[in-house]
Structure formats: C-alpha cells, structure tokens
C-alpha cells in the first residue's frame, strides 16, 4: 500500500486529524461544519458508537487545532451544501461515520500495509 493509496482513502482526512491532533475517534467523528475554521478545527462535541451527539469529557477537551491548508480545504469542500450543524464525515447512507467504523477501517489499512510491507517495523 502506497502513501497515494492511503491519501485516496475515504478516511484520509479523518486519519490525518487523528494522528496530527491526537484526538479520540469520537471527537473526529463528531466534527461538524461549524467546527471547521480557516486555520483548522475547534472541538465542541463528540459522537458515540451509536451515532449520537455527546459532550466532551471535560472543559479542557474543548480546544482548537491548526491543520495543513490542504486538509482545511478538504474539510470545507465536504461542508459545501451542508448546514453548520451537519457532520463533516458522512458514510454512503448519509449518516455520520461512527467511531467504531473509523477504528475498524484504520485497522484494515494497517493490516493491508503490514501485509504489503512485511519487513517494515514501523507499523
């Protein structure tokens, strides 16, 4: 699996946010269009494994992150035609991507990488 293959993944933006910001999957899945700002994102809520909106665990959980311009642009593209309270990441049925689905797909990507790169000890 190449970097290009990963970049083309539906989950790429979510994975970048996970790894760059150290967010929980529920925080990434709970990202709404109103949370996408010119320089990155602000966290105000999460999404539980059932697809329901949740409060973050503590007041300190509410925070902002700067992201690369390419990711911010991609997030803004995903919000075109959506309301500010709509979720950024939707599955093929139009429902928010759940934390379980995100985690499962990250696991699949890692397994695929490890299978194709058996001598790489980094993953």
Biotite code that builds the C-alpha atoms (Angstrom):
import biotite.structure as struc

atoms = struc.array([
    struc.Atom([0.000, 0.000, 0.000], chain_id="A", res_id=1, res_name="UNK", atom_name="CA", element="C"),
    struc.Atom([1.479, 3.302, -1.018], chain_id="A", res_id=2, res_name="UNK", atom_name="CA", element="C"),
    struc.Atom([1.047, 6.744, 0.501], chain_id="A", res_id=3, res_name="UNK", atom_name="CA", element="C"),
    struc.Atom([-1.039, 7.608, -2.569], chain_id="A", res_id=4, res_name="UNK", atom_name="CA", element="C"),
    struc.Atom([-3.433, 4.725, -1.819], chain_id="A", res_id=5, res_name="UNK", atom_name="CA", element="C"),
    struc.Atom([-3.823, 5.973, 1.741], chain_id="A", res_id=6, res_name="UNK", atom_name="CA", element="C"),
    struc.Atom([-4.349, 9.542, 0.546], chain_id="A", res_id=7, res_name="UNK", atom_name="CA", element="C"),
    struc.Atom([-7.163, 8.384, -1.737], chain_id="A", res_id=8, res_name="UNK", atom_name="CA", element="C"),
    struc.Atom([-8.933, 6.626, 1.143], chain_id="A", res_id=9, res_name="UNK", atom_name="CA", element="C"),
    struc.Atom([-12.320, 7.975, 2.235], chain_id="A", res_id=10, res_name="UNK", atom_name="CA", element="C"),
    struc.Atom([-10.861, 8.051, 5.753], chain_id="A", res_id=11, res_name="UNK", atom_name="CA", element="C"),
    struc.Atom([-7.673, 10.002, 4.916], chain_id="A", res_id=12, res_name="UNK", atom_name="CA", element="C"),
    struc.Atom([-8.748, 13.375, 6.377], chain_id="A", res_id=13, res_name="UNK", atom_name="CA", element="C"),
    struc.Atom([-10.017, 11.651, 9.494], chain_id="A", res_id=14, res_name="UNK", atom_name="CA", element="C"),
    struc.Atom([-6.742, 9.772, 9.920], chain_id="A", res_id=15, res_name="UNK", atom_name="CA", element="C"),
    struc.Atom([-4.672, 12.942, 9.489], chain_id="A", res_id=16, res_name="UNK", atom_name="CA", element="C"),
    struc.Atom([-6.718, 14.667, 12.181], chain_id="A", res_id=17, res_name="UNK", atom_name="CA", element="C"),
    struc.Atom([-6.385, 11.638, 14.485], chain_id="A", res_id=18, res_name="UNK", atom_name="CA", element="C"),
    struc.Atom([-2.619, 11.472, 14.132], chain_id="A", res_id=19, res_name="UNK", atom_name="CA", element="C"),
    struc.Atom([-1.803, 15.189, 13.989], chain_id="A", res_id=20, res_name="UNK", atom_name="CA", element="C"),
    struc.Atom([-4.049, 16.245, 16.851], chain_id="A", res_id=21, res_name="UNK", atom_name="CA", element="C"),
    struc.Atom([-4.170, 13.126, 18.990], chain_id="A", res_id=22, res_name="UNK", atom_name="CA", element="C"),
    struc.Atom([-7.936, 13.210, 19.058], chain_id="A", res_id=23, res_name="UNK", atom_name="CA", element="C"),
    struc.Atom([-10.211, 10.368, 20.048], chain_id="A", res_id=24, res_name="UNK", atom_name="CA", element="C"),
    struc.Atom([-12.153, 8.741, 17.187], chain_id="A", res_id=25, res_name="UNK", atom_name="CA", element="C"),
    struc.Atom([-15.380, 10.022, 18.767], chain_id="A", res_id=26, res_name="UNK", atom_name="CA", element="C"),
    struc.Atom([-14.076, 13.599, 18.536], chain_id="A", res_id=27, res_name="UNK", atom_name="CA", element="C"),
    struc.Atom([-13.166, 13.275, 14.865], chain_id="A", res_id=28, res_name="UNK", atom_name="CA", element="C"),
    struc.Atom([-16.498, 11.643, 14.010], chain_id="A", res_id=29, res_name="UNK", atom_name="CA", element="C"),
    struc.Atom([-18.370, 14.365, 15.928], chain_id="A", res_id=30, res_name="UNK", atom_name="CA", element="C"),
    struc.Atom([-16.800, 17.168, 13.907], chain_id="A", res_id=31, res_name="UNK", atom_name="CA", element="C"),
    struc.Atom([-19.475, 19.460, 12.474], chain_id="A", res_id=32, res_name="UNK", atom_name="CA", element="C"),
    struc.Atom([-19.212, 22.015, 9.687], chain_id="A", res_id=33, res_name="UNK", atom_name="CA", element="C"),
    struc.Atom([-19.420, 24.864, 12.217], chain_id="A", res_id=34, res_name="UNK", atom_name="CA", element="C"),
    struc.Atom([-16.203, 23.463, 13.775], chain_id="A", res_id=35, res_name="UNK", atom_name="CA", element="C"),
    struc.Atom([-14.171, 23.940, 10.578], chain_id="A", res_id=36, res_name="UNK", atom_name="CA", element="C"),
    struc.Atom([-12.377, 27.291, 10.736], chain_id="A", res_id=37, res_name="UNK", atom_name="CA", element="C"),
    struc.Atom([-9.910, 28.976, 8.371], chain_id="A", res_id=38, res_name="UNK", atom_name="CA", element="C"),
    struc.Atom([-6.848, 27.628, 10.173], chain_id="A", res_id=39, res_name="UNK", atom_name="CA", element="C"),
    struc.Atom([-8.138, 24.230, 11.317], chain_id="A", res_id=40, res_name="UNK", atom_name="CA", element="C"),
    struc.Atom([-10.842, 22.907, 13.613], chain_id="A", res_id=41, res_name="UNK", atom_name="CA", element="C"),
    struc.Atom([-12.419, 23.527, 17.006], chain_id="A", res_id=42, res_name="UNK", atom_name="CA", element="C"),
    struc.Atom([-13.718, 20.685, 19.146], chain_id="A", res_id=43, res_name="UNK", atom_name="CA", element="C"),
    struc.Atom([-17.011, 21.161, 20.934], chain_id="A", res_id=44, res_name="UNK", atom_name="CA", element="C"),
    struc.Atom([-18.675, 17.731, 20.877], chain_id="A", res_id=45, res_name="UNK", atom_name="CA", element="C"),
    struc.Atom([-18.194, 14.075, 20.043], chain_id="A", res_id=46, res_name="UNK", atom_name="CA", element="C"),
    struc.Atom([-20.138, 11.184, 18.577], chain_id="A", res_id=47, res_name="UNK", atom_name="CA", element="C"),
    struc.Atom([-20.723, 7.917, 20.422], chain_id="A", res_id=48, res_name="UNK", atom_name="CA", element="C"),
    struc.Atom([-20.635, 4.439, 18.903], chain_id="A", res_id=49, res_name="UNK", atom_name="CA", element="C"),
    struc.Atom([-24.384, 4.603, 18.259], chain_id="A", res_id=50, res_name="UNK", atom_name="CA", element="C"),
    struc.Atom([-24.092, 7.792, 16.209], chain_id="A", res_id=51, res_name="UNK", atom_name="CA", element="C"),
    struc.Atom([-25.452, 10.088, 18.912], chain_id="A", res_id=52, res_name="UNK", atom_name="CA", element="C"),
    struc.Atom([-24.004, 13.503, 19.741], chain_id="A", res_id=53, res_name="UNK", atom_name="CA", element="C"),
    struc.Atom([-22.136, 13.617, 23.069], chain_id="A", res_id=54, res_name="UNK", atom_name="CA", element="C"),
    struc.Atom([-20.477, 16.227, 25.226], chain_id="A", res_id=55, res_name="UNK", atom_name="CA", element="C"),
    struc.Atom([-16.722, 16.083, 25.544], chain_id="A", res_id=56, res_name="UNK", atom_name="CA", element="C"),
    struc.Atom([-15.374, 14.620, 28.783], chain_id="A", res_id=57, res_name="UNK", atom_name="CA", element="C"),
    struc.Atom([-14.042, 17.838, 30.331], chain_id="A", res_id=58, res_name="UNK", atom_name="CA", element="C"),
    struc.Atom([-13.977, 21.596, 29.699], chain_id="A", res_id=59, res_name="UNK", atom_name="CA", element="C"),
    struc.Atom([-10.321, 21.239, 28.668], chain_id="A", res_id=60, res_name="UNK", atom_name="CA", element="C"),
    struc.Atom([-11.485, 18.846, 25.935], chain_id="A", res_id=61, res_name="UNK", atom_name="CA", element="C"),
    struc.Atom([-12.918, 21.859, 24.102], chain_id="A", res_id=62, res_name="UNK", atom_name="CA", element="C"),
    struc.Atom([-9.947, 23.045, 22.077], chain_id="A", res_id=63, res_name="UNK", atom_name="CA", element="C"),
    struc.Atom([-8.738, 24.236, 18.676], chain_id="A", res_id=64, res_name="UNK", atom_name="CA", element="C"),
    struc.Atom([-6.126, 22.788, 16.319], chain_id="A", res_id=65, res_name="UNK", atom_name="CA", element="C"),
    struc.Atom([-4.300, 24.249, 13.358], chain_id="A", res_id=66, res_name="UNK", atom_name="CA", element="C"),
    struc.Atom([-4.189, 21.912, 10.350], chain_id="A", res_id=67, res_name="UNK", atom_name="CA", element="C"),
    struc.Atom([-2.436, 21.964, 6.959], chain_id="A", res_id=68, res_name="UNK", atom_name="CA", element="C"),
    struc.Atom([-4.230, 24.138, 4.408], chain_id="A", res_id=69, res_name="UNK", atom_name="CA", element="C"),
    struc.Atom([-4.891, 21.100, 2.197], chain_id="A", res_id=70, res_name="UNK", atom_name="CA", element="C"),
    struc.Atom([-6.824, 19.376, 4.993], chain_id="A", res_id=71, res_name="UNK", atom_name="CA", element="C"),
    struc.Atom([-8.770, 22.529, 5.897], chain_id="A", res_id=72, res_name="UNK", atom_name="CA", element="C"),
    struc.Atom([-9.662, 22.936, 2.217], chain_id="A", res_id=73, res_name="UNK", atom_name="CA", element="C"),
    struc.Atom([-10.810, 19.313, 2.005], chain_id="A", res_id=74, res_name="UNK", atom_name="CA", element="C"),
    struc.Atom([-12.954, 19.715, 5.140], chain_id="A", res_id=75, res_name="UNK", atom_name="CA", element="C"),
    struc.Atom([-14.534, 22.882, 3.740], chain_id="A", res_id=76, res_name="UNK", atom_name="CA", element="C"),
    struc.Atom([-15.287, 21.008, 0.485], chain_id="A", res_id=77, res_name="UNK", atom_name="CA", element="C"),
    struc.Atom([-17.089, 18.326, 2.486], chain_id="A", res_id=78, res_name="UNK", atom_name="CA", element="C"),
    struc.Atom([-19.245, 21.049, 4.069], chain_id="A", res_id=79, res_name="UNK", atom_name="CA", element="C"),
    struc.Atom([-20.450, 22.613, 0.813], chain_id="A", res_id=80, res_name="UNK", atom_name="CA", element="C"),
    struc.Atom([-24.234, 22.336, 0.688], chain_id="A", res_id=81, res_name="UNK", atom_name="CA", element="C"),
    struc.Atom([-24.486, 21.334, 4.338], chain_id="A", res_id=82, res_name="UNK", atom_name="CA", element="C"),
    struc.Atom([-25.857, 23.267, 7.307], chain_id="A", res_id=83, res_name="UNK", atom_name="CA", element="C"),
    struc.Atom([-23.435, 24.424, 10.008], chain_id="A", res_id=84, res_name="UNK", atom_name="CA", element="C"),
    struc.Atom([-24.784, 21.814, 12.441], chain_id="A", res_id=85, res_name="UNK", atom_name="CA", element="C"),
    struc.Atom([-24.300, 18.931, 9.966], chain_id="A", res_id=86, res_name="UNK", atom_name="CA", element="C"),
    struc.Atom([-21.499, 16.419, 10.482], chain_id="A", res_id=87, res_name="UNK", atom_name="CA", element="C"),
    struc.Atom([-18.449, 16.720, 8.236], chain_id="A", res_id=88, res_name="UNK", atom_name="CA", element="C"),
    struc.Atom([-17.888, 12.985, 7.767], chain_id="A", res_id=89, res_name="UNK", atom_name="CA", element="C"),
    struc.Atom([-20.854, 11.004, 6.443], chain_id="A", res_id=90, res_name="UNK", atom_name="CA", element="C"),
    struc.Atom([-20.989, 7.407, 5.270], chain_id="A", res_id=91, res_name="UNK", atom_name="CA", element="C"),
    struc.Atom([-22.550, 6.260, 1.993], chain_id="A", res_id=92, res_name="UNK", atom_name="CA", element="C"),
    struc.Atom([-26.007, 6.247, 3.625], chain_id="A", res_id=93, res_name="UNK", atom_name="CA", element="C"),
    struc.Atom([-25.659, 9.890, 4.685], chain_id="A", res_id=94, res_name="UNK", atom_name="CA", element="C"),
    struc.Atom([-25.215, 9.064, 8.374], chain_id="A", res_id=95, res_name="UNK", atom_name="CA", element="C"),
    struc.Atom([-22.262, 10.236, 10.464], chain_id="A", res_id=96, res_name="UNK", atom_name="CA", element="C"),
    struc.Atom([-19.260, 7.907, 10.437], chain_id="A", res_id=97, res_name="UNK", atom_name="CA", element="C"),
    struc.Atom([-19.176, 6.216, 13.836], chain_id="A", res_id=98, res_name="UNK", atom_name="CA", element="C"),
    struc.Atom([-16.037, 5.820, 15.959], chain_id="A", res_id=99, res_name="UNK", atom_name="CA", element="C"),
    struc.Atom([-16.301, 2.032, 15.579], chain_id="A", res_id=100, res_name="UNK", atom_name="CA", element="C"),
    struc.Atom([-16.312, 2.319, 11.774], chain_id="A", res_id=101, res_name="UNK", atom_name="CA", element="C"),
    struc.Atom([-13.330, 4.690, 11.838], chain_id="A", res_id=102, res_name="UNK", atom_name="CA", element="C"),
    struc.Atom([-11.343, 2.381, 14.130], chain_id="A", res_id=103, res_name="UNK", atom_name="CA", element="C"),
    struc.Atom([-12.217, -0.696, 12.065], chain_id="A", res_id=104, res_name="UNK", atom_name="CA", element="C"),
    struc.Atom([-11.091, 0.969, 8.853], chain_id="A", res_id=105, res_name="UNK", atom_name="CA", element="C"),
    struc.Atom([-7.861, 2.196, 10.420], chain_id="A", res_id=106, res_name="UNK", atom_name="CA", element="C"),
    struc.Atom([-7.181, -1.406, 11.467], chain_id="A", res_id=107, res_name="UNK", atom_name="CA", element="C"),
    struc.Atom([-7.872, -2.595, 7.900], chain_id="A", res_id=108, res_name="UNK", atom_name="CA", element="C"),
    struc.Atom([-5.478, -0.010, 6.453], chain_id="A", res_id=109, res_name="UNK", atom_name="CA", element="C"),
    struc.Atom([-2.736, -1.038, 8.907], chain_id="A", res_id=110, res_name="UNK", atom_name="CA", element="C"),
    struc.Atom([-3.231, -4.748, 8.206], chain_id="A", res_id=111, res_name="UNK", atom_name="CA", element="C"),
    struc.Atom([-3.045, -4.074, 4.474], chain_id="A", res_id=112, res_name="UNK", atom_name="CA", element="C"),
    struc.Atom([0.114, -2.021, 4.942], chain_id="A", res_id=113, res_name="UNK", atom_name="CA", element="C"),
    struc.Atom([1.746, -4.715, 7.099], chain_id="A", res_id=114, res_name="UNK", atom_name="CA", element="C"),
    struc.Atom([0.870, -7.428, 4.577], chain_id="A", res_id=115, res_name="UNK", atom_name="CA", element="C"),
    struc.Atom([2.373, -5.443, 1.701], chain_id="A", res_id=116, res_name="UNK", atom_name="CA", element="C"),
    struc.Atom([5.427, -4.316, 3.716], chain_id="A", res_id=117, res_name="UNK", atom_name="CA", element="C"),
    struc.Atom([6.403, -7.286, 5.907], chain_id="A", res_id=118, res_name="UNK", atom_name="CA", element="C"),
    struc.Atom([9.942, -6.011, 6.557], chain_id="A", res_id=119, res_name="UNK", atom_name="CA", element="C"),
    struc.Atom([8.859, -2.568, 7.722], chain_id="A", res_id=120, res_name="UNK", atom_name="CA", element="C"),
    struc.Atom([8.979, -2.433, 11.515], chain_id="A", res_id=121, res_name="UNK", atom_name="CA", element="C"),
    struc.Atom([7.326, 0.979, 11.695], chain_id="A", res_id=122, res_name="UNK", atom_name="CA", element="C"),
    struc.Atom([3.684, -0.117, 11.584], chain_id="A", res_id=123, res_name="UNK", atom_name="CA", element="C"),
])
